[in-house]
């Protein structure tokens, strides 16, 4: 009888070293994001002007766990994470981008560990031909996922943290579940690891609900391991099968709790968010075909990641019988039918396909119209694709059928993905580079007017008046009823002292969008501060400014600045001083340091009994 050979520690050590290497090289590929600025694409809403994340006091914490107005999704732990980053780095964008980068690098290592466990017969295996092949194929699968250019958006965008963080805890949940010892329901459960898995899933959910259907992925994992370990078909009546199904109960309960909160918030949307459309507004046929399109879109976009953008407009307005939607439905039915037909030959492929479909359910936009399929929503579902690629490579290695050529091809694709990601990261350097990139990718789409006025605003802030005017004019040619473009053009005219033309633009903005607060503020500011006495109207300015601040909840430093100027114009300097003294602290909280500095000077002006006059600069 041969003595048992002692297990070498090289296997596990190799696996962990490769996981670390995958994380490090992924961090290097996306390191360009560290020098990026905040962009005016929700970074202002989520971070720079969100006073609720600028502290960890009782009031801020209460807001984080109860607010349903700031964002359309319930994500308390996202707010908490941003508050923690703010406590360390303030409003320095590098701190927020570093957090994104760290989470994505960790995710790359976790994806490797998860795929390796799927490939290796023995999860601790690292030596031998099969062990080395499993490590290599898992590493390639993880790198294809991590370096794919669709990962750029959640990593290079400061507001992308919730997606990276949520997926990180979901991956940890899967690994803890595996470590619990009973993914196939046949071994004794290690309760500590099991409840750690449930806890990690809960953290992932309350960070961002993109992982809502993650537990269905665990079901697919169980079924795969059942077949691999038992060596036969699934026995739905066996005690072991019932055991692993019951083990999903805590995951389902946590997901149901979050879903109930999300649906409650969605049905009572307030603030800038519209309520969920009814079936009369967005029919069942539209919802079904939209879902089919999204499922198919994330497949072909992964295969051909060109013209990537933060916004895709196909689903803004569409006919369910349109060509792309019919083809999407046909493709999904054909793929599902093929895999069901070949389920005995490729049982793992069917499970991966069903897991892919399940993981995308939260981002199908079934309660949204219009809906936007964004790159960041692919984070978790594309892990399934990475596992499929790694499994295919592993099969080739086992058969030694031109294995070297396929591995080299996979390496080449991974390097190409890395190059595309480095290039795509450059688009996120600042607001101007981002909006110019979006204008290029949108082509002649009407939505480009939305991006053009944003670009004009950024250019105006940089003092590029002519370029800003050109952007606004192009936006108005594309969408003549763009309230924001009219308002932006009015702001440019006001800077040049063309007060009456500016007021006309602000009025047109209000005609296009009644109740547009920014346009109202500009009207009140012009009436209170214009250096042309024939334009000024202190009484009207004061009434408008008071109504504006009441409607906004008096949380906007610039609106308060207008109110103070209106008080001064009407000779109420005590009220002007009292109002202006509240502005610097509020403005500094939201990163509006120029507003804070300007009002510190205005306070001295009001104390001297003088109103503010905005000089015209005719070019």
HULIN-V379564 format. One record per residue. N is the residue number from 0. PSI is psi in whole degrees, 0 to 359 (none if undefined). Layout:
N|PSI ; N|PSI
This chain:
0|125 ; 1|138 ; 2|147 ; 3|135 ; 4|134 ; 5|140 ; 6|127 ; 7|137 ; 8|357 ; 9|324 ; 10|297 ; 11|321 ; 12|318 ; 13|317 ; 14|314 ; 15|325 ; 16|321 ; 17|320 ; 18|318 ; 19|318 ; 20|318 ; 21|318 ; 22|317 ; 23|315 ; 24|328 ; 25|317 ; 26|322 ; 27|319 ; 28|321 ; 29|12 ; 30|338 ; 31|338 ; 32|339 ; 33|334 ; 34|3 ; 35|156 ; 36|175 ; 37|148 ; 38|151 ; 39|55 ; 40|67 ; 41|348 ; 42|327 ; 43|320 ; 44|315 ; 45|325 ; 46|292 ; 47|328 ; 48|15 ; 49|96 ; 50|343 ; 51|342 ; 52|7 ; 53|45 ; 54|163 ; 55|32 ; 56|177 ; 57|319 ; 58|317 ; 59|317 ; 60|320 ; 61|319 ; 62|316 ; 63|324 ; 64|359 ; 65|344 ; 66|137 ; 67|23 ; 68|323 ; 69|322 ; 70|159 ; 71|339 ; 72|149 ; 73|113 ; 74|64 ; 75|323 ; 76|339 ; 77|313 ; 78|319 ; 79|320 ; 80|315 ; 81|323 ; 82|320 ; 83|319 ; 84|318 ; 85|324 ; 86|333 ; 87|314 ; 88|3 ; 89|226 ; 90|32 ; 91|115 ; 92|335 ; 93|323 ; 94|321 ; 95|320 ; 96|326 ; 97|319 ; 98|315 ; 99|314 ; 100|317 ; 101|315 ; 102|320 ; 103|321 ; 104|317 ; 105|318 ; 106|320 ; 107|316 ; 108|321 ; 109|321 ; 110|318 ; 111|312 ; 112|320 ; 113|314 ; 114|321 ; 115|320 ; 116|327 ; 117|325 ; 118|322 ; 119|132 ; 120|319 ; 121|116 ; 122|337 ; 123|5 ; 124|132 ; 125|345 ; 126|177 ; 127|169 ; 128|313 ; 129|321 ; 130|315 ; 131|322 ; 132|320 ; 133|318 ; 134|315 ; 135|314 ; 136|322 ; 137|321 ; 138|317 ; 139|318 ; 140|317 ; 141|320 ; 142|323 ; 143|323 ; 144|311 ; 145|325 ; 146|356 ; 147|137 ; 148|342 ; 149|350 ; 150|348 ; 151|315 ; 152|306 ; 153|342 ; 154|314 ; 155|349 ; 156|123 ; 157|324 ; 158|1 ; 159|358 ; 160|315 ; 161|326 ; 162|312 ; 163|318 ; 164|316 ; 165|315 ; 166|324 ; 167|312 ; 168|331 ; 169|318 ; 170|320 ; 171|322 ; 172|317 ; 173|317 ; 174|322 ; 175|322 ; 176|318 ; 177|316 ; 178|337 ; 179|342 ; 180|0 ; 181|48 ; 182|333 ; 183|8 ; 184|10 ; 185|347 ; 186|163 ; 187|137 ; 188|135 ; 189|103 ; 190|325 ; 191|312 ; 192|324 ; 193|312 ; 194|334 ; 195|323 ; 196|315 ; 197|317 ; 198|317 ; 199|322 ; 200|319 ; 201|318 ; 202|317 ; 203|316 ; 204|315 ; 205|0 ; 206|312 ; 207|133 ; 208|19 ; 209|341 ; 210|21 ; 211|321 ; 212|22 ; 213|326 ; 214|334 ; 215|329 ; 216|324 ; 217|324 ; 218|315 ; 219|320 ; 220|315 ; 221|313 ; 222|322 ; 223|314 ; 224|328 ; 225|309 ; 226|322 ; 227|319 ; 228|322 ; 229|337 ; 230|19 ; 231|184 ; 232|164 ; 233|132 ; 234|98 ; 235|344 ; 236|355 ; 237|151 ; 238|323 ; 239|321 ; 240|318 ; 241|326 ; 242|311 ; 243|335 ; 244|320 ; 245|332 ; 246|348 ; 247|350 ; 248|312 ; 249|324 ; 250|318 ; 251|320 ; 252|315 ; 253|316 ; 254|320 ; 255|323 ; 256|312 ; 257|320 ; 258|320 ; 259|317 ; 260|316 ; 261|316 ; 262|323 ; 263|313 ; 264|321 ; 265|323 ; 266|342 ; 267|39 ; 268|133 ; 269|190 ; 270|222 ; 271|358 ; 272|134 ; 273|156 ; 274|159 ; 275|138 ; 276|148 ; 277|172 ; 278|333 ; 279|326 ; 280|327 ; 281|99 ; 282|166 ; 283|322 ; 284|318 ; 285|318 ; 286|317 ; 287|313 ; 288|328 ; 289|317 ; 290|315 ; 291|317 ; 292|316 ; 293|315 ; 294|314 ; 295|323 ; 296|318 ; 297|341 ; 298|305 ; 299|332 ; 300|328 ; 301|324 ; 302|332 ; 303|75 ; 304|66 ; 305|157 ; 306|44 ; 307|143 ; 308|156 ; 309|349 ; 310|136 ; 311|134 ; 312|9 ; 313|326 ; 314|8 ; 315|315 ; 316|124 ; 317|162 ; 318|130 ; 319|336 ; 320|8 ; 321|154 ; 322|307 ; 323|327 ; 324|321 ; 325|316 ; 326|322 ; 327|314 ; 328|315 ; 329|318 ; 330|319 ; 331|317 ; 332|319 ; 333|315 ; 334|315 ; 335|316 ; 336|317 ; 337|315 ; 338|327 ; 339|319 ; 340|321 ; 341|25 ; 342|329 ; 343|330 ; 344|320 ; 345|64 ; 346|325 ; 347|324 ; 348|319 ; 349|318 ; 350|319 ; 351|319 ; 352|314 ; 353|324 ; 354|319 ; 355|312 ; 356|319 ; 357|319 ; 358|338 ; 359|355 ; 360|317 ; 361|342 ; 362|19 ; 363|347 ; 364|37 ; 365|340 ; 366|16 ; 367|137 ; 368|119 ; 369|157 ; 370|148 ; 371|123 ; 372|110 ; 373|153 ; 374|320 ; 375|336 ; 376|350 ; 377|356 ; 378|304 ; 379|318 ; 380|325 ; 381|348 ; 382|324 ; 383|317 ; 384|320 ; 385|320 ; 386|322 ; 387|317 ; 388|314 ; 389|321 ; 390|318 ; 391|317 ; 392|321 ; 393|318 ; 394|317 ; 395|320 ; 396|322 ; 397|324 ; 398|349 ; 399|36 ; 400|93 ; 401|40 ; 402|317 ; 403|318 ; 404|318 ; 405|321 ; 406|319 ; 407|320 ; 408|319 ; 409|321 ; 410|318 ; 411|318 ; 412|319 ; 413|317 ; 414|319 ; 415|320 ; 416|319 ; 417|318 ; 418|317 ; 419|324 ; 420|318 ; 421|318 ; 422|317 ; 423|328 ; 424|327 ; 425|332 ; 426|339 ; 427|15 ; 428|318 ; 429|179 ; 430|320 ; 431|313 ; 432|324 ; 433|312 ; 434|324 ; 435|320 ; 436|318 ; 437|320 ; 438|319 ; 439|316 ; 440|332 ; 441|338 ; 442|237 ; 443|14 ; 444|136 ; 445|336 ; 446|343 ; 447|337 ; 448|323 ; 449|321 ; 450|326 ; 451|319 ; 452|328 ; 453|319 ; 454|316 ; 455|319 ; 456|316 ; 457|315 ; 458|322 ; 459|319 ; 460|334 ; 461|3 ; 462|9 ; 463|74 ; 464|314 ; 465|316 ; 466|323 ; 467|316 ; 468|320 ; 469|321 ; 470|317 ; 471|318 ; 472|319 ; 473|323 ; 474|319 ; 475|330 ; 476|323 ; 477|319 ; 478|90 ; 479|341 ; 480|27 ; 481|106 ; 482|320 ; 483|324 ; 484|318 ; 485|316 ; 486|317 ; 487|320 ; 488|321 ; 489|321 ; 490|321 ; 491|317 ; 492|324 ; 493|322 ; 494|334 ; 495|4 ; 496|14 ; 497|71 ; 498|314 ; 499|320 ; 500|323 ; 501|315 ; 502|324 ; 503|318 ; 504|317 ; 505|322 ; 506|320 ; 507|324 ; 508|318 ; 509|326 ; 510|320 ; 511|326 ; 512|86 ; 513|137 ; 514|13 ; 515|107 ; 516|321 ; 517|320 ; 518|320 ; 519|318 ; 520|319 ; 521|323 ; 522|311 ; 523|319 ; 524|316 ; 525|315 ; 526|335 ; 527|333 ; 528|352 ; 529|141 ; 530|4 ; 531|113 ; 532|334 ; 533|346 ; 534|324 ; 535|145 ; 536|90 ; 537|318 ; 538|314 ; 539|322 ; 540|316 ; 541|315 ; 542|317 ; 543|317 ; 544|321 ; 545|315 ; 546|321 ; 547|313 ; 548|327 ; 549|318 ; 550|327 ; 551|354 ; 552|12 ; 553|49 ; 554|14 ; 555|119 ; 556|322 ; 557|326 ; 558|321 ; 559|324 ; 560|319 ; 561|319 ; 562|317 ; 563|318 ; 564|323 ; 565|320 ; 566|316 ; 567|321 ; 568|328 ; 569|9 ; 570|9 ; 571|72 ; 572|330 ; 573|315 ; 574|324 ; 575|316 ; 576|313 ; 577|320 ; 578|315 ; 579|330 ; 580|342 ; 581|345 ; 582|313 ; 583|313 ; 584|317 ; 585|317 ; 586|322 ; 587|325 ; 588|324 ; 589|12 ; 590|12 ; 591|69 ; 592|328 ; 593|320 ; 594|318 ; 595|313 ; 596|320 ; 597|319 ; 598|335 ; 599|327 ; 600|322 ; 601|327 ; 602|318 ; 603|323 ; 604|316 ; 605|326 ; 606|334 ; 607|3 ; 608|31 ; 609|135 ; 610|164 ; 611|138 ; 612|122 ; 613|114 ; 614|143 ; 615|143 ; 616|87 ; 617|126 ; 618|none
